[in-house]
Amino acid sequence: MKKARDLTDVAIRAFIKEAEQLPTEGAEKHRADGKVPGLSVWVRRTSLGTSVRWKYAYRTKTVNRTFGLGSYPGITLQKARERAAAIRDQMGAGIDPREEKRKREAAARQEREAAAKAAVTVGDLFEEFAETRRGSWSRKRDELTEPNRVRLHVLPALGPLPVEKVTPADIAEAIKPSWKDHPETAKKALTMLRKFFVWVTDKGFRENSINPVDTERIELLIGKKGTRAGHHAAMDWRQMPDLFVELSQSTGTAARALIYAILANVRIENAIGLRWGAVDFDKGEVRYLASDMKIKRNGDFTVYLSRQSAAVLKSQAKADAVMGTTAPDGYVFPSQTRNNRPITNSAVESLLKTFCERRGFIDAKETERMKRPAYPTPHGTARASFMTWVEETGRNRTAAERNLHHRTETSIGLAYNRTDYPDERRKLSQEWADYCFSKCITDKKEGKKSGKNGNT
C-alpha cells in the first residue's frame, strides 16, 4: 500500500479549498497523515460552507473505530498528532479511548448532578410541596395555617440548608425557639416537615432515605418539649374599650382583621381566611361552611354582623378595591406582599401584642402561671374575653355559645332543637360591639360615637 504523505498546514488548506467543490450537502472526503498512522483530516460540505475535523482510526480486538480529536484550525496539526499519540499509548495499555471518554463524561455528569442537588435548599422546595398539599386538608383554612407554622417557626433557620444534607441536629436547631414555649405549634410544624422530607426523597432530591425529622433524637439534642398547661391569654373584658380606642386609630388590614375577629367572636384563622363570597351585606351576615370550622360536626356557621363589624368590612372593601381583590374568591384581608394570600396570624398577633405592651394589658392568671408577662392573644381576646363579659354581665349564654360555634345540647337534643337563635345572637353581637366601641371618639354633629374603622 502506498504510504500517505506527511500533512502540512499548506497541504491542509489546499485540501480544504479542493473539498469546497464537493457537489452535495453532507458529502465529505478525508486525507491521511503519513507521519501518524490512523490520523486524518476530514472535510464535510454543510449548508454554511465546510467543516474540518480531525479523526483518529484504531482497531480494538473486535471492531474498527474512530475517535474525534476536535476541529481544525482550533486543533492544530501538531496538537492533533499529540492527541493521536496519546490515544496510541492508551491502546498499548489496553484502554479503549472511547470507553474511557464515556466514563469521564458519566463521572462529570454525576458530579454536576450532585452539585445541582446540593444547591437545592429546603426553602426552594417547600413552597412546591405546600402547593401539592392543597385540597388535602379537612379544613380550608388549614391550607394556610399548616404551611405557615413551618414558614414562621422552621424555615428561617432551615430554609437555606441543602435538602440533601439536612440532619436531625439541623431540625432540632431550627425548632428550638418554639420547642419549649409553643409545644403544640412545634409538634404540628414537625408533622408537616416530616411529610415534606418523605416527598423530597420520593422526588429524588434526597438520596438519604432516613427522615431527619426524628422526635426522639430532637429531644436528646434539646430536651423534652414544653407542655401547655394554661390557656390562650385573654384580655380583661373591662379593658376592651381601651383596646378599641387604639384599634380605631389604625387603618391597616391587620387592625381591621383583629376588630372583625373580636366582634364576630371567631378564631383568627377564620377571620384572616374569610373570602368576599361569604359576606352578605344585605342580610348582615357572614357564612362559614362546616369544613371551614375547627369543630366540623357542629355544622355551618353564621356570623351576625353588628353595625360596627359591617362598617369594618365595608372599609376593608374600599382598600381591597384598590388592590383588585374584591372578587368572591378574594380574601377580605389580603397580604400586601404575597399574591393571592391573606395576611398571616403573626401579623395580627404582633399588632395586638404591640398595643398591649404599650398599654400594659396582660392576662393576670396566665402571667402568674408562666412567671412572665402573658400578653393577650387574638384567639383568647375574641372568644374568652367575650364569654367572660357575657357571664359577668348576665347576657344570654345560649346565644353566646352559638356565637362561638359551640353546641351545648346532646346529640339527641340537637336532633330536636335546630334553631340558630338569630334574633338573640344579633342582639348580643350588637351589645358586644357597642361596649367595645364605647370609648371611641364622639361625633358631636351626628350624635354618634365613631372610630376610623367602625361606627356605633
C-alpha positions in Angstrom: 0.0 0.0 0.0 1.3 3.4 -1.0 2.3 5.5 2.1 0.4 8.8 2.6 2.4 11.9 2.5 3.0 13.8 5.7 0.4 16.6 6.2 1.4 20.2 6.4 -0.6 23.3 7.1 -0.2 24.3 3.4 -1.4 20.9 2.3 -4.4 21.0 4.6 -5.5 24.5 3.4 -5.2 23.3 -0.3 -7.2 20.2 0.6 -9.9 22.3 2.2 -10.2 24.5 -0.9 -10.4 21.5 -3.1 -13.2 20.0 -0.9 -15.2 23.1 -1.1 -16.2 21.9 -4.6 -18.0 18.8 -3.2 -21.3 18.6 -5.2 -23.9 18.0 -2.5 -24.5 19.0 1.1 -23.4 16.3 3.5 -20.7 15.0 1.2 -17.2 14.6 2.8 -13.7 13.4 2.0 -10.6 12.9 4.0 -6.8 12.9 3.8 -4.5 10.8 6.0 -1.3 11.9 7.7 1.7 9.9 6.7 3.6 10.8 9.8 1.0 9.4 12.3 -0.8 6.3 11.0 -4.5 6.4 11.7 -4.7 10.3 11.9 -6.6 12.0 9.1 -8.3 15.4 8.4 -11.9 15.3 7.3 -13.8 17.9 5.3 -17.6 18.0 5.1 -19.8 20.1 2.9 -22.5 21.9 5.0 -25.2 24.5 4.4 -22.9 27.1 5.9 -19.8 26.1 4.0 -17.4 23.4 5.1 -16.5 21.9 8.5 -13.0 20.5 9.1 -12.3 17.9 11.8 -9.6 15.6 13.0 -10.2 11.9 13.4 -8.0 9.0 14.6 -8.8 5.5 13.4 -7.9 2.5 15.5 -8.8 -1.1 16.0 -9.9 -3.0 19.1 -9.8 -6.8 19.4 -13.1 -7.0 17.5 -14.0 -3.7 15.7 -12.6 -0.7 13.9 -13.3 2.6 15.5 -12.6 6.3 15.0 -12.1 8.9 17.7 -12.8 12.6 17.2 -9.9 14.9 18.1 -11.5 18.3 17.5 -11.9 20.9 14.8 -9.2 22.5 12.6 -7.8 25.1 12.9 -8.7 25.2 16.6 -6.8 22.0 17.0 -3.6 22.5 15.0 -1.8 19.8 13.1 0.8 19.5 15.9 -1.9 19.2 18.6 -3.8 16.6 16.6 -0.6 14.5 16.3 -0.1 14.8 20.1 -3.6 13.6 20.8 -3.3 10.7 18.4 -0.1 9.7 20.1 -1.8 9.8 23.5 -4.6 7.5 22.2 -2.0 5.1 20.8 -0.4 5.0 24.2 -3.8 4.2 25.8 -4.4 1.4 23.3 -1.0 0.0 24.2 -2.0 -0.1 27.8 -5.2 -1.9 26.9 -7.5 1.1 27.3 -10.2 1.8 24.7 -10.3 5.7 24.4 -14.0 5.8 23.5 -14.9 3.8 26.6 -12.6 6.0 28.7 -14.2 9.1 27.4 -17.6 7.7 28.1 -16.6 7.1 31.7 -15.2 10.6 32.1 -18.4 12.1 30.7 -20.5 10.0 33.1 -18.4 11.0 36.1 -18.6 14.6 35.1 -22.4 14.3 34.7 -22.7 12.7 38.1 -20.6 15.4 39.6 -22.8 18.1 38.0 -25.9 16.4 39.2 -24.6 16.1 42.7 -23.6 19.8 42.8 -27.0 20.8 41.5 -28.7 18.6 44.1 -26.5 20.0 46.8 -27.6 23.5 45.8 -31.3 22.8 46.2 -32.4 24.1 49.6 -35.3 23.3 51.9 -36.7 26.8 51.1 -36.5 26.2 47.4 -38.8 23.1 47.6 -41.1 23.8 50.5 -43.5 26.1 48.6 -43.8 23.5 45.8 -44.6 20.9 48.4 -47.1 23.1 50.1 -48.9 23.6 46.8 -49.2 19.8 46.3 -51.0 19.6 49.7 -53.7 22.0 48.6 -57.1 20.3 48.9 -55.8 17.6 51.2 -56.8 19.4 54.5 -60.0 18.7 56.2 -60.5 22.4 56.8 -60.0 25.0 54.1 -58.1 27.4 56.4 -55.5 24.7 57.2 -54.1 25.2 53.7 -52.8 28.5 55.1 -52.2 27.8 58.8 -50.3 24.4 58.5 -47.7 25.6 56.0 -47.4 28.9 57.9 -46.3 27.1 61.0 -43.3 25.8 59.1 -42.7 29.1 57.3 -42.6 31.0 60.6 -41.1 28.6 63.0 -38.8 26.4 60.9 -37.8 27.9 57.6 -35.9 31.0 59.0 -33.2 28.6 60.2 -33.7 25.5 58.0 -34.7 27.2 54.7 -31.1 28.0 53.4 -29.8 24.5 54.1 -29.3 21.9 51.2 -32.2 19.5 51.4 -29.8 16.6 50.7 -27.7 17.3 53.8 -30.3 18.2 56.5 -29.7 16.2 59.7 -31.8 15.7 62.9 -29.4 18.2 64.5 -30.4 20.8 61.9 -34.1 20.2 62.6 -33.5 20.5 66.3 -31.7 23.8 66.0 -34.5 25.2 63.7 -37.4 24.1 66.0 -35.6 25.0 69.3 -37.1 28.5 69.7 -40.7 27.2 69.8 -39.9 23.7 71.3 -40.4 24.9 74.9 -42.7 27.9 74.7 -45.0 26.7 71.9 -45.0 22.9 72.0 -48.2 22.4 70.0 -47.0 24.7 67.3 -43.7 22.8 67.2 -45.5 19.5 67.1 -47.7 20.4 64.2 -44.8 22.1 62.3 -42.7 18.9 62.6 -45.6 16.7 61.4 -45.8 18.7 58.2 -42.0 18.8 57.9 -41.8 15.0 58.3 -44.2 14.7 55.3 -42.0 17.2 53.4 -38.9 15.0 53.7 -40.8 12.0 52.5 -41.9 14.0 49.5 -38.4 15.3 48.6 -37.0 11.8 49.0 -39.6 10.3 46.6 -39.0 13.2 44.2 -35.3 12.3 44.1 -33.9 15.4 45.8 -32.6 13.5 48.7 -30.8 10.1 48.5 -30.6 9.5 52.2 -33.9 7.7 52.9 -33.7 8.3 56.7 -36.2 11.0 57.6 -34.3 13.7 59.6 -37.5 14.7 61.5 -36.9 12.3 64.5 -38.7 13.5 67.7 -36.7 11.2 69.9 -33.4 12.4 68.6 -34.6 16.0 68.8 -35.4 15.5 72.5 -32.0 14.1 73.1 -30.4 17.2 71.5 -32.5 20.0 73.0 -34.5 18.3 75.8 -38.2 17.5 76.2 -40.6 19.9 74.7 -42.7 22.2 76.9 -46.2 21.4 78.0 -49.1 23.8 77.7 -51.0 23.7 81.0 -52.7 27.0 80.6 -55.0 28.7 78.1 -54.7 31.3 75.3 -54.0 34.6 77.1 -57.1 36.8 77.0 -57.7 40.5 77.8 -59.8 41.6 80.8 -63.1 42.5 79.2 -63.1 45.8 81.1 -60.1 46.9 79.1 -61.7 46.1 75.8 -63.0 49.7 75.2 -59.4 51.0 75.7 -58.1 48.5 73.2 -60.7 49.7 70.7 -59.6 53.2 71.1 -56.1 52.0 69.9 -57.6 49.9 67.1 -60.0 52.5 65.8 -57.0 54.8 65.2 -55.3 52.2 63.0 -56.3 51.9 59.3 -54.2 48.8 58.5 -55.6 45.5 57.3 -54.3 43.7 60.4 -56.2 46.1 62.6 -59.4 45.5 60.7 -58.9 41.8 60.8 -58.5 41.9 64.6 -61.5 44.1 65.0 -63.6 41.7 62.9 -62.4 38.7 64.8 -63.2 40.2 68.2 -66.6 41.5 67.2 -67.5 38.2 65.4 -66.0 36.0 68.1 -64.3 33.9 65.5 -60.9 32.2 65.6 -58.2 34.2 64.0 -57.8 31.6 61.2 -61.5 32.1 60.3 -61.0 35.8 60.3 -58.0 36.0 58.0 -59.3 33.2 55.8 -62.5 35.0 55.1 -63.4 35.5 51.4 -65.8 38.1 50.0 -68.1 35.4 48.6 -69.1 34.6 52.2 -70.1 38.1 53.1 -73.7 39.3 52.6 -74.1 42.9 53.5 -77.8 42.9 52.6 -78.5 40.3 55.2 -75.8 41.5 57.6 -74.3 38.0 57.7 -71.1 36.1 57.1 -71.5 32.5 56.2 -68.9 29.8 57.0 -69.1 26.2 55.8 -68.7 23.4 58.3 -65.5 22.4 56.5 -64.0 25.8 57.4 -64.6 25.4 61.2 -62.5 23.7 63.8 -65.4 21.6 65.0 -67.0 20.5 61.8 -69.7 18.3 63.4 -71.3 21.5 64.7 -72.3 22.3 61.1 -72.2 25.5 59.1 -71.8 28.8 61.0 -73.3 32.2 60.5 -71.8 35.4 61.9 -74.5 38.1 62.5 -72.8 41.4 61.8 -73.2 44.3 64.1 -73.2 47.8 62.6 -69.6 48.2 63.6 -68.4 44.9 62.1 -70.3 45.6 58.9 -68.6 49.1 58.8 -65.2 47.5 59.2 -65.8 45.1 56.3 -67.0 47.9 54.1 -64.0 49.9 55.0 -61.8 47.0 54.1 -63.7 46.5 50.8 -62.6 50.0 49.7 -59.0 49.1 50.5 -59.3 45.8 48.7 -60.9 47.5 45.6 -57.6 49.4 45.1 -55.7 46.0 45.2 -58.3 44.3 43.0 -59.1 41.6 45.5 -62.9 42.0 45.9 -63.9 39.1 43.7 -66.0 36.4 45.5 -62.9 34.2 45.9 -60.7 37.1 47.0 -59.5 37.3 50.6 -61.2 40.0 52.7 -57.9 40.7 54.5 -55.2 40.1 51.8 -51.5 40.2 52.2 -49.8 43.2 50.8 -46.6 41.3 50.0 -47.9 37.8 48.9 -50.2 37.5 45.9 -53.5 35.6 46.5 -52.7 35.1 50.2 -54.3 36.6 53.3 -52.3 38.3 56.0 -50.7 36.0 58.4 -51.6 35.1 62.0 -48.4 36.6 63.2 -49.2 40.0 61.7 -52.4 40.1 63.7 -50.8 38.7 66.8 -47.9 41.2 66.6 -50.3 44.1 66.3 -52.3 43.1 69.4 -49.1 42.5 71.4 -47.8 45.9 70.4 -51.0 47.6 71.7 -51.0 45.5 74.9 -47.3 46.3 75.6 -47.9 50.0 75.1 -51.0 50.0 77.4 -49.7 47.4 79.9 -52.5 44.9 79.2 -51.7 41.3 80.4 -53.6 38.2 81.3 -53.1 38.1 85.1 -53.7 34.4 85.6 -51.5 33.3 82.7 -48.8 35.7 83.8 -48.8 34.2 87.3 -48.7 30.7 85.8 -45.9 31.4 83.4 -43.9 33.7 85.7 -43.6 36.3 82.9 -45.9 38.7 81.2 -48.6 36.9 79.2 -49.9 39.3 76.6 -53.4 38.7 75.3 -53.7 36.7 72.1 -56.3 37.3 69.3 -57.9 33.9 70.0 -58.2 34.5 73.7 -59.4 38.1 73.3 -62.0 37.3 70.6 -63.5 34.3 72.5 -62.6 34.1 76.2 -62.8 37.8 76.8 -66.2 37.8 75.1 -67.6 34.8 77.1 -66.3 36.3 80.4 -68.1 39.5 79.6 -71.3 37.5 78.8 -71.1 35.6 82.2 -70.2 38.6 84.3 -72.8 40.9 82.8 -75.6 38.4 82.8 -76.1 38.2 79.0 -77.7 35.4 77.0 -75.4 32.4 77.5 -77.1 30.2 74.9 -76.7 32.9 72.2 -73.1 33.4 73.3 -72.3 29.7 72.9 -73.8 29.7 69.4 -71.7 32.9 68.6 -68.7 30.8 69.4 -69.9 27.9 67.2 -70.4 25.7 70.3 -73.2 23.3 70.8 -74.2 22.6 74.4 -77.0 20.1 73.6 -76.6 16.3 73.5 -76.8 14.7 70.1 -80.4 13.8 70.9 -81.1 17.4 71.8 -79.6 18.6 68.6 -81.9 16.4 66.6 -84.9 18.3 68.0 -83.6 21.8 68.7 -82.4 23.1 65.4 -82.8 26.8 65.9 -79.8 29.1 65.4 -81.2 31.8 67.7 -80.7 34.5 65.1 -82.5 37.3 66.9 -80.8 36.7 70.2 -77.4 36.4 68.6 -77.9 39.6 66.6 -78.8 41.5 69.7 -75.9 40.0 71.7 -73.4 40.8 68.9 -74.6 44.4 68.7 -74.4 44.8 72.5 -70.8 43.5 72.4 -69.8 45.8 69.6 -71.4 48.8 71.4 -69.5 48.0 74.5 -66.1 47.6 72.6 -66.5 50.9 70.9 -67.9 52.7 74.0 -64.8 54.9 74.5 -64.2 55.8 70.8 -64.4 59.4 69.6 -67.8 61.1 69.7 -69.1 62.8 66.6 -71.0 65.8 68.0 -72.7 66.7 64.8 -74.4 63.4 64.3 -74.6 62.5 68.0 -72.9 59.2 67.4 -69.7 57.5 68.7 -67.3 56.7 65.9 -63.9 55.4 65.1 -62.0 55.2 61.9 -62.7 51.6 61.5 -66.4 51.4 62.5 -69.4 53.5 63.6 -71.6 52.7 66.6 
